């Protein structure tokens, strides 16, 4: 009986788990991870829809050619799209689990790249809508829309990298 009362009286010590330097970012990242995952899902839907229309056409989807925005052969395009999607999903997952450290210098580069990408796609869309005899690359609306999805992914990732690490914010506040 004395042993049982001594065990109850002993304080239970919680094990000390070393905190990852990225743990602070895991708390900030869920919103970014959700946005990146949604953009990845949209791109995955586009890749899947084009593949479906190529091999098992469905009447409610546009024809496979409507998804094609370039002269790139589909045998090259599909693996490239799958590689892009794999990178997008890996980034979204790493942001979600807090294993992606924001880096402001990366943010600047991604912001410039995303801005150029958006400007290019806006030009493409504008030419496609206003020039009747524009080459087919300009008139491929589905491709253009999903290039916007990719550009927004780049800009969302830039916004994630724009965050200052928590330690930096605490140092600046004191």
N, C-alpha and C positions, 0 to 999 in steps of 0.2 A: 504494500500500500504506500509506503514511504517513497518507493521508487517512482510510482505513478504520479504522486504529487510533486516530486522533484522535476520530473519530465515536463509537467504542465507549467511549472514556474520558470523553466529555462526559456529565455527569449530565443526565438527562431531568427537566425541571421539569414538575410537574403544574399545569395551569391553575387559577387561584384562581377558584372559583365562589362567588359571594355566597350565603350561606345565608339562606333565607327565615326570617322570624321564626316561621313556623308549622312549620318542619321538626321542632322538638322534639316537637310534638304528633302528628306523623305516626307517631312511634314508639309513642306511647301509645294511639293511636286504633284500631288494628286490631280489638281486642276489641269496642269500641263499634260500629265499622263493621259487623262481622259480625252483631251483635245487631240493629242497625237494618235491615240488609239482609234478615235472616230475617223480621222483623216486616213489612217491606214486601212480601216474597214471600207471606206469609200473607194479607195484605190483598189483594194482586193476585189470589191464588187465589180469594178470596171474590168479588171483582168479576167475574172471568172465569166462575166457576161460575154466578153469578146470570144473567149475560148469556147463557151457554150454555143454561141452562134456559129462558130467555125465548124464544130464537130457534131453538135446535136441542136440544130436551130429550133428556137422557140418562137411562136407567132407573135408574142407580145413584146419581144425585144427588137431593136433595130437590126438590120442585117450586119454581118460581120464587117463588111467594108466601111460601114458608117463609123466604126470605132477606130479605124486605121487613119492615122493622121500624117503618115509619111510613106515614103517608098521603101522603107525598111522591111525586108522580108519577115513574115510572121515567125519563121523558124529562128530568127535572131531576136525579134521583138519580145516574144514570150519569155525566153530565159532572162532577158534584160529586165523585164517588168517583175519577174519573180525575184530577181536579185535586189531590185529597188525595194520591193515589198518586204523582203527579209530584213533589209537594213532598217526600214521604217519600223517594223515590229520589234526588232531588237532595241532600237532607241526608245520606243514607247515603253517597253518592258523595263529597261534599265532606269528610266525616269520614274516609273511606277514603284520600283523596289528601292529607290533612293540610291542607286549605284552610279548616278551620273552627276558629276560635280559641275555646277555652273561656272563658266569661265567667260568673263566680260570680253576678252580679246576675240574669242570665238563668236560671241554675239555680234560684234561689229562686222565680221566677215560674212556671217550668215545673213545679216540684215541687208548688206549690199547685194549678196547673191540672190536673196529672195526678192528684193526690190527690182533688180534687173530682170529676173524671171517673170514677175508680175507685169512689168512694163512691156516685155516682149510678147506676153500672151494677150495683153490689152491691144497692142498693135496688131497682132495676128487676128484677133477677133474683129477689130475695127475694119481692117482691110477686107476680111472675109464678108462682113456685112454690107460694106459700102461699094466695093469694086466688083461689078458683075462678072468680069472675066478673070478674076483672081485665080491663081493656081489652087489646086485642091487642098494643099496644105493649109491655106488660109480659111478655107470653107469647112473644115472638119470641126464642127461644133463640139461633138462629144470629146474628141481628143483635147480640144482647147479647154473645156470645162475641167477635165481631169488633170491637165497641166496646172490649172489654178489650184486644184487640191494639193498637188505636190509643192507648189510655190507657197501656199499657206502653211504646209507642214514645215518648210524651211523657215518661214517667218515665226511660227510658233516655237520652234526650237531655238531661234534667235532670242525670243522673249524669255524663254527658260534660262538661257545662258546669261541674260542681262541681270539676273538676280545677283546680288552681292552675297558671298558666303557669310553665314551668321556671325562668325568670329570677326570678320571685317566690319560688319555693322555694329557689333558691340564695342569694338575698339574705337570706331568713329564717334559713337554716342558718348563715350567717356572722356 
